[in-house]
Amino acid sequence: MPIIPKLEWDWLWGVNNLVDIFDEKYYRHLSGGILEAFGKLFFRDMKVFLYPMLDENGDITTSENLKVHPRMKELYKFFKFNGKVVDIGDYDPEILEVFSREVLKMISDGIPDWEPMLPSGIAEIIKEYHLFGYEPNNRLQGTVK
């Protein structure tokens, strides 16, 4: 019988993505609701490494000052207290205003100038393998709406 290695899963999310997963509307189709989903998401030793973001006032939001819906506050505190949500301390403040959803939309819509928003070498991989809907002949003029 082959030996199956233990796989460890961790996630790297921006603060905005963590806020989104605490929205109950995504779990209405599950009989156990958000608790069922989180039981599956945060299995075993899985952790979310959290990349900070700038809020509308220009302040940095981390797991320490993150605001979730009042009904979700205790559930969030449970995950935070148990080390399931961990802040990334060594972040680049220059890219706090870059959001993956916007970059993905720019790529798939053919909007130029998304390349500098990515780490070195990533744009070339996306172009080479036509990832995320990238088409070299689908180049629009303009910006993200």
Helices and strands as residue ranges (DSSP letters): E 10-14, H 15-21, G 24-27, H 33-41, E 47-51, E 53-54, E 60-61, G 70-72, H 73-81, E 85-87, G 93-95, H 100-109, G 115-117, H 122-129, G 131-133
